[in-house]
């Protein structure tokens, strides 16, 4: 049984802690996107949705208690739709789409909403309380390394210079600014209005202000190689990884609706894409950034495709060092990788990213009238993931 993606949307990506979503709960953010998704497919009633699958990399505090179920209750106006939260770190949003497609292929569901949501304003990288297993941490401390240290390890092992990383970062910003200026993301982004009540201790008064977030906040038009070159390494004293050539901590949500062929026909829906294959793979945690090098060949093999068949690639830019290493190791064509910029400029809201990149990919493939595209990323503790889509 085939599984078809019939619609997909995302929020803008806001800067963590100081952006437009800094005070917005993740479940509320996700509900805005899902409500818009449902309005775009009016043929489908909420009660027809079999399940909601939400990817999230740090499922605790405001993102805890099976957040997906609360998102379902908030966004679908019914208690009939079940839900689950999925965690494969940075690949969570892509994993949920693969799970949804797999369930439909297996005949276990006919209509699933899948995607991801993350607030790095509310829940920092690593969560609030990291508790390593003591013996494992003693024997393999690199298993618990922060992502920045793994990026430094990749830069060293694959000989990626600071200058190359900064040049890659600048290009990411330039491509993202060009995409935003030409309104490429406008149709896929759900504008979300956020209201905040502020207290002025001096006057003992409160004021309410509202802002509508409809444009990705991360890209910097003013950045330059000179500016990037002046930034100091943040993870190793003599390292090359800086805040400027790393992905930005961010807040965002993205979701797609996936249906079976029988559901498609019964509800007179038009498919836009299908997931052809999906693969994950493990690599040494110390150099987790090369995960796509192991995952992409598996996904291509399962799809019965060659790398030359892929016309667009969204490769999550966790760090410039690992992105460049992946591009070189797999000999990816730089001209088709992240044509509208990547996470270094546009941000990386962890569990949302895989779904967000998928939505971006669908729209860019449609603009170019191209058939095959791929989303891939590295994943914490030494994993990689890759999903291949076919436009219909």
GICOR-V135027 format. One record per helix or strand of 3 or more residues. SS is the DSSP state (hx for helix, st for strand). FROM is the first residue (numbers start at 1). LEN is the number of residues. If there is no record, write none. Layout:
SS,FROM,LEN  SS,FROM,LEN
This chain:
st,3,9  hx,26,15  hx,46,3  st,51,5  hx,61,3  hx,67,10  st,82,5  hx,89,17  st,111,9  hx,134,6  hx,141,4  hx,147,11  hx,162,20  st,192,9  st,205,9  hx,225,5  hx,243,3  st,249,12  hx,261,6  st,273,10  hx,285,19  hx,307,3  st,312,4  hx,320,11  hx,334,3  hx,343,4  hx,350,19  st,372,8  st,383,9
